[in-house]
């Protein structure tokens, strides 16, 4: 005799905008690009005060996804605790069998060059010249001050 009962199933709705979450100096938002692809965008600063919240936000919103794109290009500061958050996202996606891609700007790429030199995390190729710019603190005056 077949089993009977209620089974919960998650079905992604492509047009749903997920709740934005403000956590210290970072804002997380998520939306569906396709029914099975989730885009999570992070703005602000990721550090020791909010890195766990980032991983939990991703985990709460991945239901029904087969692919997650984590976009960190709008991050102004990315501390070493942020790398722990990326590792946690990697574990979460692996646990649920979800492929994921990391979009990163200069701040995040600088830290990943140190913490992930073997490129274990699924880092997307740079989208613009600014993503891959290797300017240092000494170049700030050239980039900002005297370039009218």
Phi, psi and omega in degrees: 000130182292151177291140176238154179151186181260135178233128180278130177233139178260128177237124181287141174252117190299332184264002184287131173260122183282162181295132175285147180231127176260126180222106186055243184257024178231150176236130179248138175218153182220149174204160178274129171273317175225170180304332183249002182245125180252130175254120176249122181248135179240133177236148175102225186238131176248119182211198183296340182277340186222008183293324178293322180297326178297311180297320179294323178298315178298314182298322180293337188251001186277353182306130179085003182262146170248349178214138177236134173247117178259110185259110180249020184290341180263013179279128180273326180222135180226101181280175181297333177295335176297327177296323176298322178297318179295322176297318178296320177298319178300316179294317180299311181295322178296318180300320183266002179070037183252130173283147178216158181228141179250121174259123186227145174266192185299318182299315182286319180298325179298315180290321180294330177298331179270311187276337182226060184294337179272003179051060176283322179287148184282071183282127179284149176299150180304139180270337180213170178298324181294331178295328186252008182296132183252042179281142179255183181299325179292342180270357185301317182297320178295317184286327187247306193288312189246026181248069184272000000 
